[in-house]
Amino acid sequence: MARRQKRPAKSAQSSKSGQGSKSGQGKARSAASAPASLEERAVDAALAIAADRGWGAVSLAAVAEQADTSLAALYAVLPSKGAILDAFARRIDRATLAGVEIDAGDSGGVRDRLFDVIMRSFDALEPHRRAVAALVSDLPRNPLAALCQGARLLRSLAWMAAAAGVDTSGPLGVLRVKALGAAYLVVLRTWLADESTDKARTMAALDRALRNLEMIAQTASLRRRTATP
């Protein structure tokens, strides 16, 4: 199984900031105590409704009521259910990419780096497992929403691939992201059913999927070389 890269330990991060000055700790406390923005409250409200009653029950009126705001205020920030899902996707992307350090001298393989970044995305999704399960369950009944969600997933995966050092430019880069998307969806199903604390099943499924993609890429590269006169 691919080895997950070391993640920066929280204690190490906090010690670095603590060595600077106490002002860093003050900023962290103020950020933690800052009230959530309307966008954050609306996304949280939509996730809570979805977890309890399914995505079909998520309406703009229900989100506004749950977020304790007016429809006019919600419209100014998130004017549609699609916009709410976009905001949720950006939240997960930020949490995923925040733990990634781009190191040009990193000797690790692309597969190991992809493994680590994608597992970070599942870590970020973990608190919202029930809402994600409800969304996945609802998509087959809503083709338009499925199409939009597919575009969001590919955008997120393009960022994850870039963080792992994968070239996503040009037509070949688009194909790489789409292939990664197909593998991700298979692993997502495993993650949704994997309630273990160590996520061993999810990691095994991801490792298999990435190995398969690696073999396909190597085969395609070999064919291109042999076809070149």
VOBA-1610 file (N, C-alpha, C; in pm, whole numbers, padded with zeros to 5 digits, always signed):
BEGIN
Met+00084-00119+00000Met+00000+00000+00000Met+00088+00124+00000Ala+00047+00226-00075Ala+00125+00349-00078Ala+00132+00411+00060Arg+00247+00464+00091Arg+00266+00521+00224Arg+00217+00664+00226Arg+00134+00694+00325Arg+00088+00831+00339Arg+00204+00918+00383Gln+00218+01033+00318Gln+00326+01124+00354Gln+00302+01180+00493Lys+00411+01220+00556Lys+00398+01280+00688Lys+00323+01411+00677Arg+00228+01428+00764Arg+00159+01555+00770Arg+00224+01641+00876Pro+00227+01774+00853Pro+00284+01860+00956Pro+00206+01844+01085Ala+00273+01807+01191Ala+00205+01787+01320Ala+00155+01919+01373Lys+00037+01916+01433Lys-00019+02039+01487Lys+00071+02098+01593Ser+00133+02011+01672Ser+00220+02061+01777Ser+00339+02133+01719Ala+00393+02082+01607Ala+00507+02147+01546Ala+00468+02282+01491Gln+00348+02288+01430Gln+00304+02415+01376Gln+00284+02517+01486Ser+00222+02473+01595Ser+00195+02566+01703Ser+00323+02613+01769Ser+00426+02522+01777Ser+00550+02562+01840Ser+00622+02666+01758Lys+00613+02653+01624Lys+00676+02753+01539Lys+00612+02889+01558Ser+00479+02890+01563Ser+00412+03018+01580Ser+00437+03073+01719Gly+00448+02982+01819Gly+00471+03028+01954Gly+00608+03087+01972Gln+00707+03039+01893Gln+00842+03093+01905Gln+00849+03235+01853Gly+00755+03271+01764Gly+00759+03406+01709Gly+00724+03507+01815Ser+00600+03503+01865Ser+00556+03597+01967Ser+00420+03555+02017Lys+00374+03616+02123Lys+00243+03585+02177Lys+00133+03641+02089Ser+00170+03734+02000Ser+00069+03794+01914Ser+00006+03689+01823Gly+00085+03589+01780Gly+00032+03483+01696Gly-00078+03407+01767Gln-00058+03381+01898Gln-00159+03311+01975Gln-00284+03396+01988Gly-00264+03526+02004Gly-00377+03617+02015Gly-00460+03619+01889Lys-00390+03618+01773Lys-00460+03616+01645Lys-00539+03487+01629Ala-00479+03375+01670Ala-00547+03245+01659Ala-00673+03243+01744Arg-00662+03301+01868Arg-00779+03304+01956Arg-00888+03391+01897Ser-00850+03507+01841Ser-00951+03597+01787Ser-01018+03536+01664Ala-00937+03461+01582Ala-00994+03396+01465Ala-01092+03288+01506Ala-01057+03214+01611Ala-01143+03106+01658Ala-01274+03159+01715Ser-01266+03280+01778Ser-01385+03335+01841Ser-01465+03423+01746Ala-01414+03448+01623Ala-01485+03531+01528Ala-01615+03464+01487Pro-01723+03541+01475Pro-01850+03480+01435Pro-01843+03426+01293Ala-01916+03317+01268Ala-01917+03258+01135Ala-01985+03353+01037Ser-01935+03356+00915Ser-01995+03440+00812Ser-02129+03381+00771Leu-02209+03461+00701Leu-02338+03412+00654Leu-02319+03295+00559Glu-02216+03301+00475Glu-02190+03189+00384Glu-02164+03061+00462Glu-02080+03069+00566Glu-02049+02951+00646Glu-02174+02898+00715Arg-02256+02989+00771Arg-02378+02946+00839Arg-02475+02881+00742Ala-02485+02936+00622Ala-02577+02881+00523Ala-02532+02742+00477Val-02402+02726+00455Val-02350+02595+00416Val-02373+02495+00529Asp-02345+02535+00652Asp-02368+02445+00767Asp-02516+02408+00777Ala-02603+02505+00751Ala-02747+02478+00758Ala-02787+02378+00652Ala-02738+02395+00530Ala-02772+02303+00422Ala-02721+02162+00454Leu-02601+02152+00508Leu-02545+02022+00543Leu-02627+01954+00652Ala-02670+02031+00750Ala-02750+01976+00860Ala-02884+01924+00809Ile-02948+02001+00721Ile-03077+01958+00665Ile-03059+01831+00582Ala-02954+01831+00500Ala-02928+01714+00415Ala-02901+01589+00498Ala-02822+01606+00604Ala-02790+01491+00689Ala-02914+01435+00757Asp-03008+01523+00791Asp-03129+01479+00862Asp-03238+01429+00768Arg-03256+01501+00654Arg-03373+01472+00570Arg-03340+01448+00423Gly-03214+01450+00386Gly-03176+01429+00247Gly-03164+01560+00171Trp-03092+01556+00058Trp-03072+01679-00020Trp-03200+01729-00083Gly-03296+01640-00104Gly-03423+01685-00159Gly-03495+01783-00068Ala-03466+01776+00062Ala-03530+01866+00158Ala-03458+01999+00170Val-03343+02012+00105Val-03266+02137+00113Val-03326+02238+00016Ser-03397+02335+00068Ser-03450+02446-00012Ser-03389+02574+00039Leu-03393+02678-00043Leu-03336+02806-00001Leu-03411+02862+00120Ala-03541+02842+00123Ala-03619+02889+00238Ala-03579+02815+00365Ala-03561+02682+00354Ala-03521+02603+00471Ala-03382+02642+00519Val-03292+02667+00424Val-03155+02707+00461Val-03157+02843+00531Ala-03233+02937+00477Ala-03242+03069+00539Ala-03297+03061+00681Glu-03399+02979+00699Glu-03457+02963+00833Glu-03357+02900+00929Gln-03290+02794+00883Gln-03194+02725+00968Gln-03075+02814+01001Ala-03034+02899+00906Ala-02920+02988+00926Ala-02959+03117+00997Asp-03089+03129+01031Asp-03140+03246+01102Asp-03111+03375+01024Thr-03152+03375+00898Thr-03133+03493+00815Thr-03253+03506+00722Ser-03256+03614+00645Ser-03365+03635+00551Ser-03328+03581+00414Leu-03430+03560+00332Leu-03404+03514+00196Leu-03324+03618+00118Ala-03353+03745+00142Ala-03280+03851+00071Ala-03132+03848+00106Ala-03101+03829+00234Ala-02961+03824+00276Ala-02893+03700+00220Leu-02964+03587+00220Leu-02906+03464+00165Leu-02883+03479+00015Tyr-02978+03541-00055Tyr-02964+03560-00200Tyr-02840+03641-00234Ala-02808+03739-00151Ala-02692+03825-00177Ala-02560+03748-00168Val-02561+03638-00093Val-02437+03562-00072Val-02437+03432-00152Leu-02547+03357-00142Leu-02558+03227-00209Leu-02695+03219-00275Pro-02706+03259-00401Pro-02838+03272-00464Pro-02901+03144-00513Ser-02837+03029-00497Ser-02894+02904-00545Ser-02838+02787-00465Lys-02902+02670-00479Lys-02849+02550-00414Lys-02713+02514-00474Gly-02698+02541-00603Gly-02568+02517-00666Gly-02460+02602-00605Ala-02494+02727-00573Ala-02395+02817-00511Ala-02357+02766-00372Ile-02454+02708-00302Ile-02425+02651-00170Ile-02328+02534-00183Leu-02350+02448-00282Leu-02260+02335-00304Leu-02122+02384-00348Asp-02118+02491-00427Asp-01989+02549-00466Asp-01912+02596-00343Ala-01982+02662-00252Ala-01918+02712-00130Ala-01868+02596-00044Phe-01946+02489-00037Phe-01903+02370+00038Phe-01779+02309-00027Ala-01779+02299-00159Ala-01663+02243-00229Ala-01539+02328-00204Arg-01554+02460-00206Arg-01439+02548-00179Arg-01388+02529-00037Arg-01479+02508+00057Arg-01438+02484+00196Arg-01352+02358+00205Ile-01398+02252+00141Ile-01322+02126+00144Ile-01189+02142+00071Asp-01190+02213-00041Asp-01064+02236-00115Asp-00963+02312-00030Arg-01010+02415+00039Arg-00918+02494+00124Arg-00860+02407+00234Ala-00945+02326+00297Ala-00897+02239+00405Ala-00798+02136+00352Thr-00823+02086+00231Thr-00734+01986+00171Thr-00599+02048+00137Leu-00602+02161+00071Leu-00478+02223+00022Leu-00399+02290+00133Ala-00466+02325+00243Ala-00396+02395+00352Ala-00287+02309+00413Gly-00299+02178+00407Gly-00200+02091+00467Gly-00093+02044+00371Val-00094+02098+00249Val+00000+02050+00146Val+00113+02149+00129Glu+00234+02098+00132Glu+00352+02180+00108Glu+00414+02137-00025Ile+00428+02233-00117Ile+00489+02203-00247Ile+00639+02212-00233Asp+00706+02100-00256Asp+00851+02091-00241Asp+00909+02040-00372Ala+00979+02130-00444Ala+01035+02092-00573Ala+01138+01982-00559Gly+01200+01970-00442Gly+01302+01868-00421Gly+01249+01740-00361Asp+01116+01728-00353Asp+01056+01608-00294Asp+01086+01488-00383Ser+01145+01386-00323Ser+01182+01266-00400Ser+01071+01162-00405Gly+00961+01187-00335Gly+00850+01092-00334Gly+00783+01084-00470Gly+00721+00971-00500Gly+00654+00952-00628Gly+00522+01026-00633Val+00475+01048-00757Val+00348+01118-00777Val+00234+01040-00712Arg+00238+00907-00722Arg+00131+00825-00663Arg+00122+00846-00512Asp+00237+00850-00445Asp+00236+00872-00300Asp+00181+01010-00266Arg+00218+01109-00347Arg+00170+01245-00318Arg+00020+01255-00344Leu-00027+01193-00451Leu-00171+01192-00478Leu-00246+01122-00366Phe-00192+01011-00321Phe-00253+00935-00211Phe-00272+01026-00090Asp-00169+01099-00055Asp-00175+01184+00063Asp-00277+01296+00047Val-00276+01362-00069Val-00366+01474-00091Val-00512+01428-00093Ile-00539+01317-00159Ile-00678+01268-00166Ile-00726+01222-00029Met-00640+01159+00049Met-00681+01122+00185Met-00708+01245+00270Arg-00637+01352+00244Arg-00666+01479+00314Arg-00807+01527+00281Ser-00848+01509+00156Ser-00983+01552+00119Ser-01089+01469+00192Phe-01063+01339+00206Phe-01157+01255+00281Phe-01159+01293+00430Asp-01042+01331+00484Asp-01038+01378+00622Asp-01125+01503+00638Ala-01118+01593+00538Ala-01197+01716+00545Ala-01346+01687+00532Leu-01380+01584+00456Leu-01521+01548+00438Leu-01579+01470+00556Glu-01494+01411+00638Glu-01539+01320+00744Glu-01649+01377+00833Pro-01639+01504+00880Pro-01747+01555+00966Pro-01881+01567+00894His-01879+01561+00762His-02001+01580+00683His-02042+01453+00610Arg-02004+01339+00663Arg-02028+01211+00597Arg-02175+01189+00564Arg-02264+01214+00658Arg-02407+01188+00635Arg-02461+01278+00525Ala-02419+01404+00523Ala-02466+01495+00419Ala-02412+01454+00283Val-02286+01412+00277Val-02227+01367+00150Val-02299+01241+00102Ala-02328+01150+00194Ala-02401+01028+00157Ala-02538+01062+00100Ala-02604+01161+00160Ala-02736+01203+00111Ala-02724+01262-00028Leu-02621+01341-00052Leu-02600+01402-00184Leu-02573+01294-00289Val-02485+01201-00258Val-02453+01093-00353Val-02578+01011-00384Ser-02661+00987-00283Ser-02784+00910-00302Ser-02883+00985-00391Asp-02884+01118-00382Asp-02982+01198-00455Asp-02943+01223-00601Leu-02813+01219-00631Leu-02766+01257-00764Leu-02827+01176-00878Pro-02842+01042-00865Pro-02900+00966-00977Pro-03041+01012-01014Arg-03112+01072-00920Arg-03249+01119-00947Arg-03251+01260-01002Asn-03134+01324-01010Asn-03127+01463-01055Asn-03009+01479-01152Pro-03030+01445-01279Pro-02918+01446-01375Pro-02849+01581-01388Leu-02925+01692-01383Leu-02864+01824-01396Leu-02772+01852-01278Ala-02818+01819-01158Ala-02734+01838-01040Ala-02611+01748-01046Ala-02629+01627-01099Ala-02516+01535-01113Ala-02412+01592-01207Leu-02458+01652-01317Leu-02365+01713-01413Leu-02287+01827-01349Cys-02358+01913-01276Cys-02292+02026-01209Cys-02194+01978-01103Gln-02236+01876-01026Gln-02149+01823-00922Gln-02026+01757-00981Gly-02042+01695-01099Gly-01927+01636-01166Gly-01825+01741-01205Ala-01873+01857-01251Ala-01782+01966-01286Ala-01709+02018-01162Arg-01782+02027-01050Arg-01717+02071-00924Arg-01609+01973-00882Leu-01639+01843-00893Leu-01543+01742-00853Leu-01417+01750-00939Leu-01432+01766-01070Leu-01316+01775-01158Leu-01232+01899-01126Arg-01298+02008-01091Arg-01224+02128-01053Arg-01143+02104-00926Ser-01205+02039-00829Ser-01134+02009-00704Ser-01018+01913-00729Leu-01043+01812-00812Leu-00938+01714-00840Leu-00823+01776-00919Ala-00851+01875-01003Ala-00743+01944-01074Ala-00650+02013-00975Trp-00707+02073-00871Trp-00625+02136-00767Trp-00546+02031-00688Met-00610+01920-00656Met-00540+01814-00583Met-00426+01757-00667Ala-00453+01737-00797Ala-00349+01685-00885Ala-00232+01782-00894Ala-00264+01912-00905Ala-00157+02012-00912Ala-00075+02012-00784Ala-00143+01995-00670Ala-00072+01991-00542Ala+00020+01870-00533Ala-00013+01763-00606Ala+00070+01643-00606Ala+00177+01645-00714Gly+00181+01753-00790Gly+00283+01766-00894Gly+00245+01706-01028Val+00115+01684-01050Val+00068+01629-01177Val+00043+01744-01275Asp+00090+01730-01396Asp+00068+01830-01500Asp-00076+01818-01550Thr-00156+01922-01527Thr-00297+01918-01568Thr-00324+02011-01686Ser-00220+02055-01752Ser-00238+02147-01865Ser-00264+02070-01995Gly-00335+02136-02087Gly-00357+02079-02219Gly-00455+01962-02218Pro-00480+01908-02337Pro-00575+01796-02349Pro-00534+01674-02266Leu-00405+01645-02261Leu-00360+01530-02183Leu-00384+01552-02034Gly-00365+01676-01990Gly-00392+01707-01850Gly-00539+01690-01816Val-00626+01730-01908Val-00771+01713-01888Val-00806+01565-01875Leu-00744+01482-01959Leu-00768+01338-01952Leu-00719+01281-01819Arg-00604+01332-01771Arg-00553+01283-01642Arg-00652+01313-01530Val-00707+01434-01529Val-00801+01473-01424Val-00929+01391-01433Lys-00977+01366-01555Lys-01099+01286-01571Lys-01077+01142-01526Ala-00960+01087-01557Ala-00929+00950-01512Ala-00921+00946-01360Leu-00862+01050-01302Leu-00854+01057-01156Leu-00994+01070-01096Gly-01082+01141-01166Gly-01219+01156-01119Gly-01293+01023-01114Ala-01273+00942-01218Ala-01338+00809-01220Ala-01289+00724-01104Ala-01157+00729-01078Ala-01102+00652-00966Ala-01153+00706-00832Tyr-01163+00837-00822Tyr-01208+00900-00696Tyr-01350+00856-00662Leu-01437+00850-00762Leu-01576+00812-00736Leu-01586+00670-00682Val-01501+00581-00733Val-01499+00443-00682Val-01456+00441-00536Val-01351+00518-00504Val-01300+00521-00367Val-01399+00592-00275Leu-01471+00691-00327Leu-01571+00762-00246Leu-01676+00666-00193Arg-01719+00573-00275Arg-01818+00473-00230Arg-01761+00389-00116Thr-01635+00354-00127Thr-01572+00276-00019Thr-01564+00360+00108Trp-01525+00487+00094Trp-01514+00576+00210Trp-01649+00591+00281Leu-01756+00603+00205Leu-01888+00621+00265Leu-01928+00499+00349Ala-01878+00382+00310Ala-01911+00259+00385Ala-01807+00225+00490Asp-01698+00300+00494Asp-01586+00271+00585Asp-01599+00356+00711Glu-01650+00294+00817Glu-01670+00367+00943Glu-01559+00341+01043Ser-01450+00279+01000Ser-01338+00253+01090Ser-01262+00382+01118Thr-01191+00383+01228Thr-01116+00504+01265Thr-00990+00520+01182Asp-00931+00409+01138Asp-00806+00418+01063Asp-00827+00427+00912Lys-00951+00412+00868Lys-00986+00421+00726Lys-00902+00324+00641Ala-00878+00204+00694Ala-00794+00107+00624Ala-00856+00067+00490Arg-00988+00046+00486Arg-01052+00007+00361Arg-01042+00117+00257Thr-01061+00239+00302Thr-01051+00353+00210Thr-00910+00364+00154Met-00810+00352+00240Met-00672+00363+00194Met-00636+00250+00099Ala-00685+00130+00127Ala-00657+00018+00038Ala-00721+00039-00099Ala-00846+00088-00099Ala-00915+00113-00225Ala-00845+00224-00305Leu-00802+00328-00235Leu-00733+00438-00302Leu-00600+00391-00358Asp-00529+00310-00282Asp-00400+00259-00329Asp-00418+00175-00456Arg-00521+00089-00457Arg-00547+00007-00576Arg-00581+00095-00696Ala-00667+00194-00673Ala-00710+00281-00783Ala-00593+00358-00842Leu-00505+00411-00756Leu-00390+00487-00805Leu-00289+00398-00875Arg-00273+00275-00826Arg-00183+00181-00894Arg-00236+00147-01034Asn-00367+00129-01044Asn-00426+00101-01175Asn-00405+00218-01271Leu-00426+00340-01221Leu-00404+00458-01305Leu-00259+00468-01348Glu-00169+00436-01256Glu-00026+00442-01287Glu+00009+00341-01397Met-00046+00221-01389Met-00019+00120-01492Met-00076+00160-01627Ile-00196+00219-01625Ile-00257+00266-01750Ile-00172+00375-01813Ala-00124+00468-01730Ala-00040+00578-01781Ala+00090+00525-01838Gln+00151+00429-01772Gln+00276+00371-01821Gln+00256+00298-01953Thr+00144+00224-01963Thr+00114+00153-02087Thr+00091+00250-02203Ala+00016+00358-02174Ala-00011+00458-02278Ala+00118+00526-02322Ser+00205+00554-02226Ser+00331+00618-02260Ser+00418+00526-02346Leu+00420+00398-02312Leu+00498+00301-02389Leu+00446+00291-02532Arg+00313+00289-02547Arg+00254+00280-02680Arg+00289+00402-02763Arg+00287+00521-02701Arg+00322+00643-02774Arg+00466+00637-02823Arg+00555+00587-02736Arg+00696+00581-02774Arg+00719+00481-02887Thr+00652+00366-02879Thr+00671+00264-02984Thr+00606+00306-03115Ala+00501+00389-03107Ala+00433+00433-03229Ala+00509+00545-03299Thr+00600+00611-03227Thr+00677+00720-03287Thr+00790+00662-03373Pro+00794+00703-03503Pro+00899+00647-03591Pro+01038+00696-03550
//
